[in-house]
Amino acid sequence: MGNRVQTAPDYLPNDSIVIVLGPTGSGKSTFINNVVGEAVAPTSPGLDSCTTTIRGYRVPFKHDRSLPQRLFLVDTPGFDAILDNIDASRTFKDLCEWLKIAHCQGATVGAMVYIFGCTNRVANSYCEDLKIFQEMCGKDFLPKVVLCVTGGDSDKDATDQRMEALRQSVRWEPLLQAGASMGHLKNSSTSATEVVKKLAGTGAFNRTCTLALMDELADHKSPDQTASGKSLRSWFKESRTYKALKNLRRLFGFHRIGV
């Protein structure tokens, strides 16, 4: 695996993990830095992905009894950034390997945070991204999920409209109906910390329900055999077919006549 996955940092049996997922440039690393209180995760002002490896960061909550004794946030590459990459399958396998290492050490995934930028375009890759996220969680795990919308701090009306549109969208509505929560995540330590405390308040860090992907891996399924792995592979095939047809249309000039 090289340096693509940070070695699990000697987890203890009662440690809890929050996996942070979402499109490239949505603010995953910024969220982690705001929770931790310092710039531990690399960030970029543009839309290019600056997170290329899976890495966990310990949260220094020492006096809040509603949180686990040790809590880690896990930063991941944006799914949309890897969907068009020939290395995407390996990246997903890296995440599965990371989960297995943490599980063997006794840690558990207590919650998931999905971050989406207020100005992010809803493209096909985003829809597939969210579908894979949903399959990783599983229906029973969704009450432990927070969907966060970042950006738009200076325009409350526009942000509210965007959030309402997402709330009613075909991808977000089923997640919310199944128990996931949603909120506006501002670029501040207060807002970021409130997300984590919100999860604690809903009992997200108890061990009564586990991540669907983790259950599949514990049943000795390979990453490709899991529900999210199958969806990822299906997307690759559809994407390659679409690109091939698009290139043929361009080659024969069909794009000029709307064929």
Secondary structure as GFF3:
##gff-version 3
##sequence-region A 1 259
A	DSSP	beta_strand	16	21	.	.	.	ID=ss1
A	DSSP	alpha_helix	28	36	.	.	.	ID=ss2
A	DSSP	beta_strand	55	59	.	.	.	ID=ss3
A	DSSP	beta_strand	71	75	.	.	.	ID=ss4
A	DSSP	alpha_helix	79	83	.	.	.	ID=ss5
A	DSSP	alpha_helix	88	104	.	.	.	ID=ss6
A	DSSP	beta_strand	108	117	.	.	.	ID=ss7
A	DSSP	alpha_helix	124	137	.	.	.	ID=ss8
A	DSSP	three_ten_helix	139	144	.	.	.	ID=ss9
A	DSSP	beta_strand	145	150	.	.	.	ID=ss10
A	DSSP	alpha_helix	156	167	.	.	.	ID=ss11
A	DSSP	alpha_helix	172	177	.	.	.	ID=ss12
A	DSSP	beta_strand	181	185	.	.	.	ID=ss13
A	DSSP	alpha_helix	189	201	.	.	.	ID=ss14
A	DSSP	alpha_helix	212	218	.	.	.	ID=ss15
A	DSSP	three_ten_helix	223	225	.	.	.	ID=ss16
A	DSSP	alpha_helix	227	251	.	.	.	ID=ss17
A	DSSP	three_ten_helix	254	256	.	.	.	ID=ss18
###
